């Protein structure tokens, strides 16, 4: 189960990730490797496992 959700608003109680350059568009001056992370109220072990799973898929 994925706990982090892609979002443009970081104001909820759930864990969210925003890739700012995608939101701003291709002409953005924001670095392509910048992620904004908002950690919510989920259990920390679940959040860590979610990141480990995501990083394993992309390596």
C-alpha positions in Angstrom: 0.0 0.0 0.0 1.4 3.4 -0.9 1.2 6.0 1.8 2.6 9.0 0.0 0.4 10.7 -2.5 1.4 13.1 -5.2 -0.1 16.5 -4.5 0.2 20.2 -5.0 -1.3 21.2 -1.6 0.7 20.2 1.5 -2.0 21.1 4.0 -3.6 17.8 5.0 -3.0 15.1 7.6 -1.9 12.6 5.0 1.7 12.3 3.8 2.2 14.0 0.4 5.0 14.6 -2.1 5.2 17.4 -4.6 7.5 17.6 -7.6 7.5 21.4 -7.9 9.0 21.6 -11.4 6.1 19.4 -12.7 3.6 21.8 -11.2 5.3 24.9 -12.5 6.0 23.6 -16.0 9.0 23.1 -18.2 10.1 26.8 -18.1 10.4 26.7 -14.3 13.6 27.8 -12.7 13.1 25.2 -10.0 15.6 22.4 -9.9 14.3 19.1 -11.4 15.5 17.1 -8.4 13.5 19.1 -5.8 10.8 17.2 -3.9 8.6 18.8 -1.2 7.5 16.3 1.4 4.8 16.7 3.9 4.8 13.9 6.5 1.3 13.1 7.9 0.0 11.0 10.7 0.7 7.5 9.3 2.9 5.2 11.3 6.6 5.9 10.7 7.4 2.3 9.8 4.8 2.4 7.0 6.2 5.6 5.6 9.8 4.3 5.6 8.7 1.1 3.9 6.8 3.2 1.3 10.0 5.1 0.5 12.1 2.0 0.4 9.7 0.4 -2.0 9.6 3.5 -4.3 13.4 3.8 -4.3 13.8 0.1 -5.1 11.5 0.3 -8.1 13.5 3.2 -9.6 17.0 1.7 -9.1 
